[in-house]
């Protein structure tokens, strides 16, 4: 499982000219699933995300969690995080989890975040989404479950 976490001042997701999710301070999280991912990994990644301290404290150091800044999460499914462009010019997505199973894990991940008392807005899985954000910092953190466990 891969997460691309962007610290934002605001972010939104639009599908067919309708806003499906919108936040102010918090994280825009691009979420991708690989072939070996499961509910346990999804839960651990949600816990890791919730514990990150990447908001600035009064001394300008990244020391505050999303809870301490009353932040929210905009969660966006992103199978292209598993793109392999090592051969040729057209990426392969054979390492990305299939749609139905990936949707189950995406829903589970968002449920786990909510169980951790985070407010979560979402995109629409599999839709053509337009994402708008104001990156704060900019701060972008990449978490890959294969590197963590």
DRENLODREN-993470 format. One record per residue (C-alpha): x, y, z. Coordinates in steps of 0.001 Angstrom, whole numbers, plus 500000, padded with zeros to 6 digits. Layout:
% residues N
ZADO_c1_c2_c3
ZADO_X_Y_Z
...
This chain:
% residues 149
ZADO_c1_c2_c3
ZADO_500000_500000_500000
ZADO_501281_503423_499109
ZADO_500258_506808_500451
ZADO_501295_510168_499083
ZADO_500470_512630_501849
ZADO_500373_516319_501076
ZADO_499988_518830_503880
ZADO_497407_521297_502618
ZADO_495748_524551_503553
ZADO_492790_523415_501460
ZADO_491928_520710_498956
ZADO_488908_519486_497044
ZADO_487792_516742_494692
ZADO_485323_517368_491881
ZADO_483568_514739_489749
ZADO_481245_515803_486933
ZADO_481347_519409_488165
ZADO_480187_518334_491650
ZADO_482403_518612_494728
ZADO_482622_515171_496357
ZADO_485020_516121_499127
ZADO_486540_519322_500430
ZADO_488778_520196_503373
ZADO_490693_523099_504814
ZADO_493794_522377_506920
ZADO_494839_518748_506779
ZADO_496077_516053_504428
ZADO_495317_515317_500816
ZADO_496128_511607_500684
ZADO_496563_509700_497437
ZADO_495960_506026_498246
ZADO_497113_503067_496154
ZADO_496986_499324_496733
ZADO_499327_496604_495529
ZADO_498802_492897_495004
ZADO_499850_491885_498532
ZADO_497778_494416_500469
ZADO_495065_493455_502938
ZADO_492902_494871_505742
ZADO_495689_494559_508317
ZADO_498074_496643_506216
ZADO_495305_499142_505509
ZADO_494654_499551_509237
ZADO_498366_499944_510053
ZADO_498750_502594_507351
ZADO_495762_504504_508741
ZADO_497339_504406_512194
ZADO_500704_505568_510826
ZADO_499053_508438_508962
ZADO_497157_509541_512063
ZADO_500353_509673_514139
ZADO_502483_511688_511721
ZADO_503731_514973_513136
ZADO_504211_517135_510065
ZADO_502473_520351_511067
ZADO_504612_523194_512371
ZADO_504701_524115_516027
ZADO_505292_527619_517437
ZADO_509023_527251_516669
ZADO_508473_526350_513021
ZADO_509398_522682_513538
ZADO_507299_519824_512205
ZADO_506084_518619_515554
ZADO_502272_518716_515558
ZADO_499855_515995_514538
ZADO_496732_516409_512474
ZADO_494709_516254_515702
ZADO_496570_519212_517196
ZADO_495656_521444_514245
ZADO_492071_520154_513960
ZADO_492925_518897_510483
ZADO_490898_516758_508134
ZADO_491731_514185_505470
ZADO_490758_514203_501804
ZADO_491301_510612_500669
ZADO_491681_509948_496937
ZADO_492067_506482_495396
ZADO_495068_506439_493045
ZADO_495942_503144_491344
ZADO_498634_504926_489298
ZADO_500877_504925_492385
ZADO_501698_501377_491286
ZADO_502679_502353_487748
ZADO_505803_500678_486385
ZADO_507446_502725_483644
ZADO_510794_500948_483780
ZADO_510336_499384_480340
ZADO_509219_501435_477371
ZADO_507211_504623_477586
ZADO_503773_503335_478466
ZADO_503349_502475_482147
ZADO_502176_499056_483234
ZADO_499756_498693_486118
ZADO_500117_494955_486690
ZADO_501323_495605_490260
ZADO_498134_497497_491176
ZADO_495381_495600_492971
ZADO_492234_494880_490918
ZADO_489344_497334_491121
ZADO_486859_495440_493312
ZADO_489422_494376_495902
ZADO_491124_497782_495865
ZADO_487757_499470_496499
ZADO_487166_497214_499502
ZADO_490564_498159_500952
ZADO_490063_501844_500141
ZADO_486735_501817_502002
ZADO_488367_499931_504880
ZADO_491243_502441_505048
ZADO_488807_505370_505242
ZADO_486750_503545_507884
ZADO_489919_503004_509947
ZADO_490754_506717_509711
ZADO_487262_507588_510946
ZADO_487627_505103_513815
ZADO_490785_507050_514741
ZADO_488557_510135_515129
ZADO_489631_511828_511915
ZADO_487157_513620_509686
ZADO_487505_512086_506224
ZADO_486235_513408_502916
ZADO_486578_511237_499819
ZADO_486780_511204_496089
ZADO_484794_508646_494104
ZADO_486641_505407_493545
ZADO_487374_504810_489868
ZADO_485914_508135_488716
ZADO_487603_510811_486624
ZADO_488417_513149_489506
ZADO_489699_516703_489371
ZADO_491804_517474_492433
ZADO_492563_520988_493577
ZADO_494911_521776_496435
ZADO_496934_524463_498107
ZADO_500020_522593_499292
ZADO_501237_523966_502632
ZADO_505022_524175_502792
ZADO_505097_522388_500445
ZADO_505231_519228_502501
ZADO_504779_515878_500763
ZADO_505479_512559_502498
ZADO_505428_509147_500813
ZADO_504664_506026_502834
ZADO_505050_502556_501344
ZADO_503920_499623_503479
ZADO_506684_497485_501988
ZADO_509235_499864_503511
ZADO_507507_499988_506899
ZADO_506771_496324_507683
